[in-house]
């Protein structure tokens, strides 16, 4: 951290301590000490993921520094690892994965038998959907090997097949409010249309969704999440649209698995949904990459949240795949959120902050559906070249931001609701 930035941060942190009306605790002093000397602060303790730990209240310096920003992917991953260490781990690059699960592409029957002899089982419920022409299966390690050892065993048993991890894709925005009520106020009503989303569950009782016809996929029991409902509210905005909503969590704290995301896309393809919003972020995955390219080739338009890990962070997916319309976020004054991603993967920016105070929603998650909603205006059904046409349509609607620095972070410009 540059010295100048550290000094600004020191003022913020010290002001926060004064606001508490007391001396910092020993733990707080460990964080504040270096800042007071003009040095970068020590790493802060990571806060639990609000959606994974209902009712949690962030406290102390960690709360004051992080609350104004949408949770980064790393923060969510750290919280998930603490909450679900038996089910979640990370791959060698630090990306979140389901422990003991792998995806295999191009396995022959003989190779499948060889893997079963090595202690891997095939999940019949997660078999590849033939809709997108993908040939993959989900493997489970029954011997409890480390992630590295299990992957090495797979590659040695079938060296000409492709293996990857069961990556997890997490929300690209916070939804601290218990309800998304009031969200559609900034989005004008439009004529009825169909639009899709891959996210958490949707609450049909939300005011923005009461007139929508919601088609669900992925769960035997209807569940709702704050994040999914907030994204849906921006997609539909009170209109009598048909919303195709695929739930990757089904009420579980652990969700967003690659195979379920691909299954959701295959369902959207069967239902002929032209525009699909994905306000989730994660790593590059060869199975997901193939599914995304198959969807675009079949004429679907995919819109993705660019992520909240800041302008220097590496690209996140699926927003960064070629052909996907990646969206960054600005605040109510049109200023790019400091946590919003930057780079060639960001095609546009849109409003990523809704409301204020304890019920505020923030992140690129809530910017992406603005772009998806606009793209859906002129698309009734998928057709070849639809993604390129939707991009040109949005370019025609975008306008420059107030400052060159912000404009440079928003690709083709800002999309107004």
N, C-alpha and C positions, 0 to 999 in steps of 0.2 A: 504493500500500500504506500503510495507517495506520502511524503511528510505533510503536504498541504491537505490532502484528504483526511489524514489522521487527525490533524488539528481540528477540522470541521467536525469529525466524528466525536472528538473529545468533548467539544462544547455540547453536542447532543446528549452524550452519555452523562456528563456531569450535570446538565440541566435536569435530566431524568432523575438522577439521584436526589437533587434538591427538591424535585417534585414529590419524592417519597417522604420528605420531611425528616430525614434521619441520616445517620452515618451508614456507609455501605457495609454489608456483611463481609465476612472473610472471603466468601466465594466471589462476591461482587468486586472486592478489592483486587482479587487476582486478575480480573478482567480490566478494571479501571486503571490499575497501577501503570502499566505500560503506556496507556493512552495519555495519562496525565504528563508523562515524560516525552510526549510527541512521537511515540513509537506505535506500530500496529498493535491492536488489541489481541490478547490471547484468544484462541478458539472458544466460541461460546457453546454451552451445552445445547444439544439439539432438542427441540420441543416435540412432543408426541403429535402425530398426525390427528387433527381434530376429528376427521370422519372416522378414523379407526378407533379412537378412544372417546366415546360420547361423553359430553359434559366436562371435558378437560379444560382447565383454565391456564393459559400460559402466564408465567409469573416472572418478575425480576427483569434484569437487563435483557435477557433473551426475548422476553415478550415485547419490551419497548423497542428493540432494534428490528425485530422481525415482523411484528404486527402490521406495519405500514406496507409491507411487500407481500406479494403472493408467494406461497411456499415453493421453493425450488425443487427440482426433481431429487437432488441429493438429500435435502431435508426430509422429503417424504420417504425415500429409501431407508435412511437411517432410522426413522421412526418405525417403519414396517419391520425392519430387522430386529428391533428391540421388542416389538409387540408379537411377532410371529417367527421366532428364530428356528423353530422346527419345520416350518413350511417354506420359508423364504431365505434365500442366500443371494450371493452375487457371483457373476461370472468373472473371468480374469480381468476384465476391463472395469469392474465395479458396477455393472448394470444389474438390476434386480431380476432374479429368476426364481421359479418354483424349484425347491430342492428335490433332486432325484428325478426330474422330468426332462426329457430331451425330445427334439423333433428330428425325424429322419426322412430324407427325400431319396427316392430311387432305390429302395431296398428290394432285392429279389427274394423269392420264397426261401431259397437256400440261405441267404444272409439273415433273413428273419429268424430262421431256425437256429442259426449259429449264435445270434444275439440272445435268444431265449435260453440257450445252453449256458450263456455267460451271466444269467440272472436278470435279464431284462424282459419285461412283459409289455405287450401292446394293448393300449386302451381302446377297446372297440367303440366306445362312445365318442371318442375324439378322432375317429377315422376321417381322412380328408374328404371333403365334399367334392364330388365330381363336377359340380357346377362351374368352377373356375379352371378346371383342367389341371389341378394340382395333385401331385402324388406324394403325400407325406403322411406320416403316422406319429402318434405320441407314444414314447417309450418311457417306462418306469423302471428305475433301478431298485430291485428288491433286496440288494445286499448292503445298502447303506454306505456305499463308497463315497469318497470325497468327489466334489464336482470335477476336478482335474483328472482324477484317476478313472472315473466313470467315462468321461469323454475320451480319454486315451484308449480305454478298452473298446469302446464303440468303433473308433477309427481303425484300430488294429483288426477288429473282426470283420469289418466291411470297408476296406480302404477306398473303394471306388464310389461309395455312397456319400451323401452330404448330411452332416449332422450339425445341429445347432441347439441352442438352449431354449427352454420355455420361458422366454422373456416376459416381463410384466410391464404394461403400459399404464401410467398413472395420470390422474387429472392435472391439467395445465392451468389450474386456478383454484382459489380458495372459495368455499361457500360456508361461511360461519353462521349465516342466518338459518333459522329452522324453517323458513318459508321463503319462496321466491316472489311473494306478493309485491306488487308495485313495479316489477321489472319492466313490463311492456310500455310504461308511460312514455319512454323516449323513442319507441319504435312505432311508426304510423301503421294503421291497418292496411292490408292489401287483400287482393282477391284470393280465393281458395286455391291451394296447390298441394302437392305432395313433397315431402322432404324427409330425409332420413338422418339418424344420429346413432353413433356407437358410443356408449357411455355407461353410466350407472342407471339405476331405475328411475322412472318418471312418476311423479305424483299427479294423477289426473284431476285432483281437487284444486290444484293451483289455479288462481284466477286467470292466468294467461292461457291455461289449457282447457278451460271448461267447455269451450266450443269446438275443440279439436277432436278428431277421430284418431285415437291412438292404437296403432297396431304393434303389439309387443313380440319380442323374440328372446329366447335364451334362458328363461326361468319357468319352472313349473308353478311357482307361487309368485304373485305380483308383489314386488318390493319397490321402494322408492329411496332415492338418495338426494341430498341437497344439491350436489354438483350436477347430477343428471337433470334434475327438475329445473335448475337455473339455466342450463344450456337449452333445454327444450323450450323454456319460456321465451328466450330470445329468438329461437327458430320460428315459433308459431305466433307469438305476440298477440294473442287474443283472437286470431282469425280461425275460421272453421276449416283449417287445413287437415290433411291426413298426415300424421306423424308416424313414421316407421322407427320404432325405438328398440334397439338391441341393448340388453342389459348384460354387462360382463361381470357383474358382482353378485347379483341375486341375494343381496343382504349379507354377504360374507365380507369380512374385513380384508380378505385377500382376493383380488380379482384382476381383470385386465390381461389375462394370459394370451399369448400369441395365437394359439389354436382357436380360442374363442373369438378373438377379433377377426380372424380369417373366416370362421364360420358365420359371423355376423355379416361380413361383406358378401359372402355367398348368398345369404338370405336376401340381402338387398338386391342382388343381381336377379334372383328368381322373381322378386316382387317388382322388378323394373323401376326401382327408385333412381331417379336421375341424379340428384344432388345429395351427398352424404357428408355430414359434419362429424369430425373426430377430434374432440377436445382432450385428447390423451397424448402423452409423450413417452418416449422410451428410446432404446437403442436401435441401430440398424439390425435387421434380422432377415436372412435370405428367404425364408418362407413368407414372411409378411411382404417383402419386396416383390416377390413373384405375384402375390395376390393383388397388391396395389396396381402393378402394371397390367394384370389381366383385367381388372375393373376399368381402368382408363381405356384400354384397347376395346372394351365392350361398350364404351360410350358413357360411362359414369363420370361425374364430376366429384372429386374428393377435396374437401376443405379441411385443413388441419391447423390446430393451435401450434404456434411456433415454440412455445415454452417460456418459462420464467427463470431461467438460469443466468440471465444477463447477456450483454452484448458480446462478451468475450468467450462465452461458452461454445463448445462444439455443437454442430447441428443435431437436432433431435428429430425423431421419426414418429409417425409417418409424414409429418409436414415437410420434411426435407427430401422426400423421394421425388424424382423427376415427374412432372405432370400434376403433382398435388399443389393446391393453392395454399401456401403457408401464410398465416396471419399473426401479426404482432399487435400490441395493445397500446392505447393512449389513455390519458386521464380525461376528466371532464373539460379541461382547458385545451385539449388537443396536444398535450405534451407526451412524448413517448414514456411509458413507464420504465423506470430504471432497470427493472428486472426483466423486461421484455427482450426476447432474443433479437439478434441482428445478423444480417448476412444475406447471401443471395437466395436463401430458402424463404425469406420473408417477402412475399409478393405485395402485401398491403398491410395497413394498420387499421384498426377500428377501435371503438370505445371498449375498454376492458375493465372499467370501473362502474359499478351500479350501486346507487344508494350511498349512505354514509353511516358513520357510527358503528355500533356493534353488529348491525345487519349488513354491512358493506360486503359486496362481492368484488373480487379483484383477480385479474390475470388474463392471459391470452385465451383461456378457455371461453371467456364471454365475448371476446372480440371475433373469434372464428365464426360463430353462428350468424353474425351480422352479414359477413361476406357470403355465407352459404344461403341465407335467406334471399339476398339480392340475386345470386346466381340462379336460384330456383324460379325466379319470376318468369324467365323466358324458356324454361326447359320442362316439358311435360313428360318426356320419356328419354331413356338413354339412346344415343346414336353415335356412330364413329365421328370423332372430331369434336364432340361436345365440350371436352375439357378445354381445348384451345379456344373455342368460341366463347365459353364462359369467361375465360381469362380476358379476352379482348373486350367483352361487355363490361367487366368490372374496371378495366383500365379506363374506359370511356367515362365511368362514373366517379373515378377517384380524383382527388384534388391535392395540391401541394399543402404541406404543413407550414406553420408560421415561421419556423426556423430551418436553416439549411441542415443543421446537425440532426434535427429530428427527421427531416425529409429524407435524409440519406439512410435512415434506419428503417424506412417503410416502403422500400421497393418502388412500386408504381404510384404510391401515395396513400391518402387517407380516404376511407369509405365512411360516409356519414350514415347514421341509421335512417 
